[in-house]
Amino acid sequence: MILIPAIDLRNGAVVRLSQGDYERETRYATDAVELAQRYASAGARWIHIVDLDGARSGNEENLDSIAKICRAVDVPVQTGGGVRCLEDVELRLERGAQRVVIGSLCVRQPDVVCAWLETLGGDAIVAGLDVARTLDGQWIPKAAGWTEDGDVDLFSLIQRLGDAGLKHLLCTDIERDGMLSGPSLGLYRAILERFSGIHLQASGGIAKAGDLRKVAETGAAGCIVGRALLEGRIDFDEIGRWSPSD
């Protein structure tokens, strides 16, 4: 498993949201490019960038910042937020991203994403699925800032995307996002028990170094860490420790 540092951008600034709520924003006094360079120097093998403005309104004001980060580090970047058409995917790839994370569209129009997977290949796309658990124990994907439920459960959606060539899945338990409440280990185990060939990126709830070990034990390929690194709860040395060269 590798640790994947996350940088969330809003109006070009580095921020974090609690449970995706734009009214519960924490802004950090650090430059996004400099932060990415620090992560790269610490040994990161990937950097994850979220365009919060794009996710909310579809604008492209953070694309220049993303392109600057891609040019400034010798580390591959994956980025998501605001992808609504194939041109959006291609634009991010042209700006230097190696992989594009697609969220709501996977939930709303999975057939469209399946077609992109067949066209671009599984290495160019990450399905970013934010999920909530129902009272009967089902995991339901959410769209549109978690305001819409998907038509099918998480596992049915993964199967559909996987049949089209999906390799990379980023899955977030929305109850834990930005809350430092610990990772959703049961969710990750359930995914990997059913889809052993998926490269799962765990996301949400990471608060301390011990959480990384627990996620690694599930078989996840990567773990997204944002707030815990920014606030010093996880030391930057952990990036290199969880970034093997092979």
Secondary structure, DSSP 4 states (H G I P E B T S, - for coil): -EEEEEEEEETTEEEEEETTEEEEEEE-SS-HHHHHHHHHHTT-S-EEEEEHHHHHH---TTHHHHHHHHHH-SS-EEEES---SHHHHHHHHHTT-SEEEE-HHHHH-HHHHHHHHHHH-TTSEEEEEEEEE-TTS-EEEEETTTTEE-SS-HHHHHHHHHHTT--EEEEEETTTTTT-S---HHHHHHHHHH-TTSEEEEES---SHHHHHHHHHTT-SEEEE-HHHHTTSS-THHHHHT----
